[in-house]
Every structure is written in structure tokens, then in C-alpha cells.
């Protein structure tokens, strides 16, 4: 049985390395132009080469997003850019626009994935892209598992990629006009302001100035606010279909989100292919530890109803745990250098998250704050963007994460 690819988001170099370290088979990322996430860190041309070399050194792949819907003036520069991507060995590009598709085909031999922005929801459109020379089609989120199975059966000779986790649009993916209309930031050029997450009221035409809240309780509602997709509870049903790649959304998310989501899905996938699959409720618990909106299966069991929207939540995000530090390196016998991400105090009960296995308990020992000059000072509290050394008998490794459980969770 051909093993599915687990594809993770990489908003910058650190996120890319964490995704691969925690089990992703490939990453997708954007350059400084032509991609749908203008506000993620993104990669310069030199960084793109570094990313490709790093991933290939691990036997893994890098795909570059080229998925804007461009106007005429935005076509300039695409040809030299894609030629450079081919030169540095990028494994493929993700394209939404037919004009961009043609430019890539005419000027390179790069593998082309058709973006979810192209809204492929039926086997005929997938076959058309196959006939045009696409290597892979990323299905729209608005398809059911039954439809995906039929697409796989009718078009067996093209790779199929589908989303399994992350944010969803309130409309057909990429077709919402709220951001452009209200802020001038075009979602189809990577600048979505996520206007669907704002709070709204209703005004009747003949009563101008009178705003009526649309609410389920006294705090208002987020009627446009979709829950996040999560498929961990039925990942075996997806794997049975035989798609080629499972995609996690979240290039704007932090390293803890990327690493822990990848780790969780990787564990479930491994158990499936090892013949040991049995759903483990701990997987969902781990996905609850990262910042997310409440979860929904999306369209995979049919068109979502009102339960897929966050009607009641004034603050629709939640998470049970918070990243406080990342292990940078081992500096001596049982001594480690930590990069601090959130305020932390000596004596706190924390957990260490590694690429494999269950989290390990850690009571934070004494800390030595390390200055830029390399000088060390003992401290009780460490703050974000600082570096500290600790001694512990726990065996830590580079890129291990240290987290705390949030109060009330």
C-alpha cells in the first residue's frame, strides 16, 4: 500500500524545521511574492534554496505556493521566478490560475499542484487538469468523502491532495469578498483581513442608524465565523480512500501549533499503516492543546449545518496549553539552553513535548539567564525572547517543546 504524504505549513524557516522534525513528509511555503499568505514570514530566494537543501537532506519535499489570482501587471516576474525554483530543486509549485499554470508549463518542467483556490469539486475538473499536465489536484474543502472516493476511482492516474485540519472559509474557499470590500485587502492576493471573524449587527433599510444585534445570548454573535476543520476522529476513513497527500492548514500559526498537529496526525497515520489502528481519544485532546476554534468535520459527511458556525462564542479561539520554551541545544552534562517564548517561573509544573511518545513532566529548575555577551545570571522568572540554561535529568533534545497547562483548562 502506497503511504500517504503528510503535508505541513511552513510560514518561516523555524516553522519548516519544526514541521519536518515532528514528522511531516513535506512542507508547503511561500516566497516573497505570488502566494496567498502575504503576512506570514515567507522566504527570500536564498531562504528558498536553504529550505530545499534542508528538506532534501532529510529525504523530504518542499512545495512553493504560486497561487494568487493575478492581474496583468502582476504577471511580470513569474517566469524568472519559476525558473529559479526549478534551478534550486523545488519539488513542485501550487497554482490556482490557468495563466500562471501555462507560464509554468511553458518555461519549466516543475511538477504542478492545482490549488484549492481553483475549487475542484468533481472528477471531470480533476480529469481536465490531469489532461492539461498537472501532477496533483488539491481538492476544494467543499467535497464529501463519498465524492472524493468517486474522484479517486474515476481519475486514478493523478495525485489527489485534501485538507485534514485547520481554518475554513465561510464561503467557497477563496471566494469571499468581505475583506476586499471592507478593508481593500484582497483575499485572492494573499491579504485576507478575516472579516468573517468580526462581530456584526443588523440594520433595517427604513431605520438607518438603528443597529440590532443578531445574537444567541447577550454578548452578540459571530454569524460568519466557521469552526476549524478536524478529521482526526475519522482519519482511517480518509486513508481508506487512497488519496496521496493530507494537508494541514496554518502558515500563519506558531511553531507549537504546527509541530503538535503534525505529531498527532503522524501517530494516527503510522498506526494505520502498521495495522494497529484504533482511534485514540488522546489524539483529539492533543489537538485541543493548540490555538483553535471549536472543531467541525467540515463538508466530509455532507453539507454543514448551523453547528459548523461559532454562533455563541465572543472569543471563538481556545487552547488548553501554551508553549513556554523550545530547547535550542545541549550545552553540558544534563544542561540545556532554552529559548523562552512566554513568561515562565522557577518551580512551575510543565510538560516536555517530543516528536514521539507522551509528554513528560518537568518541574522547572533554577534558570541562568544568558546575555548576548554569554554572561549568565540566576533568575526566578524568564521573559519572552530571552535565553536561559537549566539542568535536568530529563533527556532533552534540540527542538523539544516545553509547555504549560493554562488555568481553567
C-alpha positions as CSV (number, residue, x, y, z in Angstrom):
1,X,0.0,0.0,0.0
2,X,1.4,3.4,-1.0
3,X,1.8,5.5,2.1
4,X,0.1,8.9,2.1
5,X,2.1,12.1,2.4
6,X,1.6,14.3,5.5
7,X,2.0,17.9,4.2
8,X,2.5,20.7,6.7
9,X,2.5,24.5,6.5
10,X,5.7,26.5,6.9
11,X,5.4,30.2,7.4
12,X,9.1,30.7,8.0
13,X,12.3,28.7,8.4
14,X,11.8,27.8,12.0
15,X,8.3,26.5,11.4
16,X,9.5,24.5,8.4
17,X,12.2,22.8,10.5
18,X,9.8,22.1,13.4
19,X,7.2,20.6,11.0
20,X,9.8,18.2,9.4
21,X,11.3,17.3,12.8
22,X,7.9,16.4,14.2
23,X,7.0,14.1,11.3
24,X,5.8,15.9,8.2
25,X,6.8,14.3,4.9
26,X,6.7,17.6,3.1
27,X,6.1,21.3,3.6
28,X,4.4,24.0,1.6
29,X,5.7,27.5,1.8
30,X,5.7,30.8,0.0
31,X,8.2,33.1,-1.4
32,X,8.1,36.9,-1.0
33,X,5.6,37.2,-3.9
34,X,2.9,35.4,-5.8
35,X,1.4,33.5,-2.8
36,X,-1.7,33.6,-0.7
37,X,-0.2,34.5,2.6
38,X,1.2,38.0,2.4
39,X,1.5,38.4,6.1
40,X,3.4,35.1,7.0
41,X,7.1,35.3,7.3
42,X,7.7,33.8,3.8
43,X,11.0,33.0,2.2
44,X,13.6,35.1,0.3
45,X,15.2,33.4,-2.7
46,X,18.2,32.4,-0.7
47,X,16.0,31.0,2.1
48,X,14.0,29.0,-0.5
49,X,17.3,27.3,-1.6
50,X,18.2,26.7,2.0
51,X,14.8,25.2,2.7
52,X,15.0,22.9,-0.3
53,X,18.5,21.7,0.7
54,X,17.5,21.2,4.3
55,X,14.4,19.2,3.4
56,X,16.1,17.1,0.8
57,X,18.9,16.3,3.3
58,X,16.1,14.6,5.3
59,X,14.6,12.9,2.3
60,X,11.6,15.2,2.4
61,X,9.9,17.6,0.0
62,X,9.2,21.3,-0.4
63,X,6.3,22.8,-2.4
64,X,6.1,26.5,-3.2
65,X,2.8,28.3,-3.3
66,X,2.2,30.3,-6.5
67,X,-1.5,30.5,-6.0
68,X,-2.5,34.2,-6.4
69,X,-5.2,35.2,-8.9
70,X,-3.0,37.8,-10.7
71,X,-3.9,40.8,-12.9
72,X,-1.9,41.7,-16.0
73,X,0.7,43.8,-14.1
74,X,1.3,41.0,-11.6
75,X,2.4,38.5,-14.3
76,X,5.7,40.2,-14.7
77,X,8.5,38.4,-12.9
78,X,6.7,35.0,-12.8
79,X,8.9,33.4,-15.5
80,X,12.3,34.1,-13.9
81,X,10.9,33.2,-10.5
82,X,9.7,29.7,-11.6
83,X,12.9,29.1,-13.5
84,X,14.8,29.9,-10.2
85,X,12.5,27.4,-8.3
86,X,13.4,24.7,-10.8
87,X,17.1,25.5,-10.6
88,X,17.2,25.1,-6.8
89,X,15.3,21.8,-6.9
90,X,11.9,22.7,-5.5
91,X,9.7,19.6,-5.7
92,X,6.7,21.4,-7.1
93,X,4.6,24.6,-7.2
94,X,0.9,25.1,-6.2
95,X,-1.0,27.1,-8.8
96,X,-4.6,28.3,-9.0
97,X,-4.7,30.5,-12.1
98,X,-4.7,29.0,-15.6
99,X,-2.4,31.7,-16.9
100,X,0.1,31.0,-14.3
101,X,-0.3,27.3,-15.0
102,X,0.6,27.9,-18.6
103,X,3.6,30.0,-17.8
104,X,5.0,27.3,-15.5
105,X,4.3,24.6,-18.1
106,X,5.9,26.5,-21.0
107,X,9.1,27.6,-19.1
108,X,9.9,24.8,-16.7
109,X,9.4,21.1,-16.0
110,X,8.3,21.7,-12.4
111,X,5.6,19.4,-11.0
112,X,2.3,21.5,-10.7
113,X,-0.3,21.0,-8.0
114,X,-3.6,22.7,-8.6
115,X,-4.5,24.8,-5.6
116,X,-7.7,24.5,-3.6
117,X,-8.4,28.1,-4.8
118,X,-9.3,26.5,-8.2
119,X,-12.3,25.0,-6.4
120,X,-12.1,21.5,-7.8
121,X,-15.2,19.6,-6.5
122,X,-15.8,17.0,-9.2
123,X,-14.0,14.3,-11.1
124,X,-14.4,16.0,-14.5
125,X,-12.5,19.1,-13.4
126,X,-9.8,16.9,-11.9
127,X,-9.5,14.9,-15.2
128,X,-9.2,18.1,-17.1
129,X,-6.3,19.2,-15.0
130,X,-4.7,15.8,-15.5
131,X,-5.1,16.0,-19.2
132,X,-3.5,19.5,-19.2
133,X,-0.5,18.1,-17.4
134,X,-1.0,18.8,-13.7
135,X,0.8,16.4,-11.3
136,X,-1.7,16.8,-8.5
137,X,-5.0,18.4,-7.6
138,X,-5.7,19.9,-4.2
139,X,-9.4,19.4,-3.8
140,X,-11.7,22.1,-2.5
141,X,-12.8,21.8,1.1
142,X,-16.4,21.7,0.0
143,X,-16.4,18.0,-1.0
144,X,-17.7,14.9,0.8
145,X,-15.7,11.7,1.5
146,X,-18.1,10.0,-0.9
147,X,-17.3,12.4,-3.6
148,X,-13.6,12.1,-3.0
149,X,-13.8,8.3,-3.3
150,X,-15.6,8.7,-6.6
151,X,-13.0,11.2,-7.9
152,X,-10.2,8.7,-6.9
153,X,-11.9,5.9,-8.7
154,X,-12.7,7.8,-11.9
155,X,-9.3,9.6,-12.2
156,X,-6.8,7.1,-10.7
157,X,-3.7,8.4,-12.5
158,X,-3.3,11.8,-10.9
159,X,-2.3,12.6,-7.3
160,X,-5.1,13.8,-5.0
161,X,-4.4,16.1,-2.0
162,X,-7.0,17.1,0.6
163,X,-7.2,19.2,3.7
164,X,-7.5,17.4,7.0
165,X,-7.0,20.1,9.6
166,X,-7.2,23.9,10.0
167,X,-9.2,27.0,9.3
168,X,-12.1,27.1,6.8
169,X,-13.7,30.0,4.9
170,X,-17.3,30.9,5.4
171,X,-18.0,30.6,1.7
172,X,-16.4,28.6,-1.2
173,X,-12.7,28.7,-0.3
174,X,-11.1,31.9,-1.5
175,X,-14.3,33.4,-2.9
176,X,-15.3,35.6,0.0
177,X,-15.4,39.3,-0.9
178,X,-15.8,40.8,2.6
179,X,-12.1,41.5,3.1
180,X,-11.7,43.3,-0.2
181,X,-14.9,45.3,0.2
182,X,-14.4,46.4,3.8
183,X,-10.6,46.8,4.0
184,X,-9.3,46.9,0.5
185,X,-7.2,43.8,1.3
186,X,-7.7,41.2,-1.4
187,X,-8.1,37.6,-0.3
188,X,-7.2,36.3,-3.8
189,X,-3.8,38.1,-3.5
190,X,-2.9,36.8,-0.1
191,X,-4.1,39.7,2.1
192,X,-7.3,38.5,3.7
193,X,-8.3,40.5,6.8
194,X,-10.5,37.6,8.0
195,X,-13.5,40.0,8.1
196,X,-15.8,36.9,8.7
197,X,-14.4,36.8,12.3
198,X,-15.6,40.3,13.2
199,X,-18.8,41.0,15.2
200,X,-21.8,42.2,13.2
201,X,-25.2,43.8,13.8
202,X,-28.3,44.1,11.6
203,X,-29.7,47.5,10.3
204,X,-33.1,47.7,8.6
205,X,-33.3,49.9,5.5
206,X,-36.0,52.2,6.7
207,X,-34.5,52.7,10.2
208,X,-31.0,54.0,9.4
209,X,-28.7,54.2,12.3
210,X,-30.6,51.7,14.4
211,X,-28.3,48.7,14.9
212,X,-29.9,45.4,16.1
213,X,-27.6,42.7,17.4
214,X,-28.0,39.3,15.9
215,X,-27.4,37.1,18.9
216,X,-27.8,33.8,20.7
217,X,-27.0,35.5,24.0
218,X,-26.4,39.0,25.3
219,X,-22.8,39.2,24.0
220,X,-23.6,39.1,20.3
221,X,-22.7,36.5,17.6
222,X,-20.2,35.7,15.0
223,X,-22.6,34.5,12.4
224,X,-20.0,34.2,9.7
225,X,-17.4,32.6,11.9
226,X,-16.6,29.0,10.8
227,X,-15.3,26.4,13.2
228,X,-11.9,24.8,12.3
229,X,-11.7,21.5,10.4
230,X,-10.5,18.5,12.3
231,X,-10.5,14.9,10.8
232,X,-8.6,13.0,13.4
233,X,-11.7,11.1,14.6
234,X,-12.2,9.6,11.2
235,X,-8.7,9.7,9.7
236,X,-8.9,6.0,8.9
237,X,-11.9,6.6,6.6
238,X,-9.8,9.1,4.7
239,X,-6.8,6.8,4.4
240,X,-9.0,4.0,3.1
241,X,-9.8,6.2,0.0
242,X,-6.2,6.2,-1.1
243,X,-5.5,9.9,-1.6
244,X,-1.9,10.9,-2.0
245,X,-1.5,13.8,0.4
246,X,-3.1,15.1,3.6
247,X,-2.7,18.8,4.1
248,X,-2.7,20.8,7.3
249,X,-3.6,24.5,7.1
250,X,-1.8,27.1,9.1
251,X,1.1,29.0,7.6
252,X,0.3,31.9,10.0
253,X,0.3,29.7,13.0
254,X,3.1,29.3,15.5
255,X,5.6,26.5,16.0
256,X,3.7,24.8,18.7
257,X,0.6,24.5,16.5
258,X,2.5,23.2,13.5
259,X,4.6,20.7,15.5
260,X,1.9,19.3,17.7
261,X,-0.7,19.0,14.9
262,X,1.8,17.2,12.7
263,X,2.9,14.9,15.5
264,X,-0.7,13.9,16.3
265,X,-1.7,13.1,12.7
266,X,1.6,11.3,12.1
267,X,0.9,9.0,15.1
268,X,-2.5,8.1,13.8
269,X,-1.2,7.5,10.2
270,X,1.6,5.3,11.5
271,X,-0.8,3.2,13.4
272,X,-3.0,2.8,10.3
273,X,-0.1,1.6,8.1
274,X,1.3,-0.6,10.9
275,X,-2.0,-2.5,11.1
276,X,-2.5,-1.3,14.7
277,X,-5.1,1.4,14.1
278,X,-7.6,2.1,16.8
279,X,-8.9,5.6,17.4
280,X,-7.3,7.1,20.5
281,X,-9.2,9.9,22.2
282,X,-5.8,11.4,23.3
283,X,-5.3,12.5,19.7
284,X,-8.2,14.9,19.9
285,X,-7.1,16.0,23.4
286,X,-3.7,16.9,21.9
287,X,-5.3,18.9,19.1
288,X,-7.3,20.8,21.8
289,X,-4.0,22.0,23.3
290,X,-3.2,24.3,20.3
291,X,-4.9,27.5,19.5
292,X,-8.1,26.7,17.5
293,X,-11.8,27.4,17.0
294,X,-14.1,24.6,18.0
295,X,-13.8,21.7,15.6
296,X,-16.0,20.5,12.8
297,X,-15.7,17.7,10.2
298,X,-16.4,20.3,7.5
299,X,-18.1,19.0,4.4
300,X,-16.8,15.5,4.6
301,X,-20.1,13.9,5.7
302,X,-22.3,16.3,3.8
303,X,-23.1,20.0,3.7
304,X,-22.5,21.5,7.2
305,X,-25.5,22.9,9.1
306,X,-25.5,25.7,11.7
307,X,-23.4,23.6,14.1
308,X,-20.4,24.3,11.9
309,X,-20.5,28.0,12.8
310,X,-19.5,29.7,16.1
311,X,-22.7,31.4,16.8
312,X,-22.2,31.7,20.6
313,X,-18.5,32.4,21.2
314,X,-17.5,36.0,21.7
315,X,-13.9,34.8,21.7
316,X,-14.0,31.8,19.4
317,X,-10.4,30.7,19.9
318,X,-9.4,28.3,22.7
319,X,-6.4,26.2,23.7
320,X,-5.6,24.1,26.8
321,X,-1.8,24.6,26.7
322,X,0.7,27.3,26.0
323,X,4.3,27.0,24.6
324,X,6.8,28.5,27.1
325,X,10.1,27.4,25.7
326,X,12.0,25.5,23.0
327,X,15.2,23.5,23.5
328,X,17.9,25.1,21.5
329,X,20.8,22.8,22.3
330,X,22.6,20.6,24.9
331,X,25.4,22.7,26.5
332,X,26.8,20.3,29.0
333,X,26.1,17.3,31.2
334,X,22.4,17.4,31.9
335,X,22.5,21.1,30.9
336,X,20.3,22.7,28.1
337,X,19.8,26.1,26.5
338,X,16.2,27.1,26.2
339,X,14.6,29.8,24.0
340,X,11.8,31.4,26.1
341,X,8.5,32.1,24.3
342,X,6.3,33.0,27.2
343,X,6.9,34.2,30.8
344,X,7.9,31.3,33.0
345,X,8.8,30.9,36.7
346,X,11.1,28.6,38.5
347,X,9.2,25.7,40.1
348,X,6.4,25.7,37.6
349,X,4.9,22.3,36.6
350,X,5.5,22.0,32.9
351,X,5.5,19.3,30.2
352,X,8.1,18.4,27.6
353,X,6.7,17.5,24.1
354,X,8.9,15.4,21.8
355,X,8.3,14.2,18.3
356,X,7.4,10.7,19.6
357,X,5.7,9.5,22.8
358,X,3.7,11.0,25.5
359,X,4.6,14.4,27.1
360,X,7.0,14.2,30.1
361,X,6.5,16.2,33.3
362,X,9.1,18.8,34.2
363,X,9.3,20.9,37.3
364,X,11.3,23.9,36.0
365,X,14.6,24.0,37.9
366,X,16.8,27.1,38.5
367,X,17.4,29.2,35.5
368,X,20.6,31.0,34.3
369,X,19.7,34.0,32.1
370,X,22.2,34.1,29.3
371,X,23.1,37.6,28.0
372,X,24.2,38.4,24.4
373,X,27.8,38.5,25.7
374,X,27.4,35.0,27.1
375,X,27.2,36.1,30.7
376,X,24.9,34.1,33.0
377,X,22.8,35.3,35.9
378,X,20.5,33.2,38.1
379,X,16.8,34.3,37.8
380,X,13.5,33.2,39.2
381,X,11.5,34.5,36.2
382,X,12.3,34.4,32.4
383,X,10.6,36.5,29.8
384,X,9.9,36.1,26.1
385,X,12.7,36.4,23.6
386,X,15.3,35.5,26.3
387,X,17.6,32.5,26.6
388,X,18.2,30.5,29.8
389,X,20.2,27.5,30.8
390,X,18.7,24.8,33.0
391,X,20.0,21.5,34.4
392,X,17.6,18.5,34.5
393,X,18.0,14.7,34.5
394,X,15.3,14.5,31.8
395,X,17.0,13.7,28.4
396,X,16.1,16.7,26.2
397,X,16.8,17.1,22.5
398,X,17.1,20.1,20.2
399,X,13.6,21.3,19.1
400,X,11.8,19.6,22.1
401,X,9.0,22.0,23.2
402,X,8.1,22.9,26.8
403,X,4.5,23.8,27.6
404,X,2.2,24.7,30.5
405,X,-1.4,23.8,31.0
406,X,-3.5,27.0,31.1
407,X,-5.6,27.8,34.2
408,X,-9.2,26.6,34.0
409,X,-8.4,24.1,31.2
